[in-house]
Amino acid sequence: MGARRSFAAWWRGPRWRRRREGFQRWRNGVNWKGWGSGLAAVIGIATLLFTGCSTYFQAEVAKDQLDQSREKAKRDEQDQASRVAFWMDMDDSPSTPHPIKIHILNRSPDPVANVLLVVSAYLRIRVNAPAHSLMFIRPTIGPCTELVFKAAEFQVTDALKGSLDKWEGKRLNDLPAWLATGLAFIDRNGKEWVRNENGLSRLWNQLELPPEGSIGTKEPPQVIKAATCDTTEQ
């Protein structure tokens, strides 16, 4: 009991009383409301930063998903058109600037319609000589089909401008020079496409329409089953 009185007397002594009173004055002097407001502001700023970072990353993820969706939509749109092509077998001799054969290939399981082969004819061989636009029309090309035309069989069937009049009815190979420069067609979805030196495009004005004449072939083309053909939809 004496030990308890001794501890109580020590706790109530002047030394600890002064410490308790000092702590009480410090506690009463602190602006706890201001501290609370400051702490709330810090928490608010941290929350805003976290929310901003989260929103930014969500936006980046959404943008990536949108870009992927657009890219897939573009691939789907070009699905058939990307499988249609043309090319020429050329004579290596510089004295005969004419194609030997022209190939038109449809490597898709669906036909393509309103096929136009664009030919650029030159009435003289010189630097910057003007090109005259001629069209070869093929109503359709069947699925998984390659057409091979002998270039020597092409002839001018119609001349719509005076500079080509004297060539009407003559073979293209009688012209000083000519080349196949573009292919236009309509895919299974009714969309118009052009393939030329700039690649695959929806811009039909790259055909340089209207044509200055048309051409035909005296013999039908060789029809070959495409060596590779996608038989299922992507």
Secondary structure, DSSP 8 states (H G I E B T S, - for coil): -HHHHHHHHHHTSHHHHHHHHHHHHHHHHS-HHHHHHHHHHHHHHHHHHHHHHHHHHHHHHHHHHHHHHHHHHHHHHTTTGGGEEEEEEE-S-TT--SEEEEEEEE-SSS-EEEEEEEEEEESS-STT---EEEEEEEEEE-TTEEEEEEGGGEEEEEE-SGGGGGGTTSBGGGSSEEEEEEEEEE-TTS-EEEEETTEEES-GGGG-SS-SEEEEESS--EEEE-SS---S--
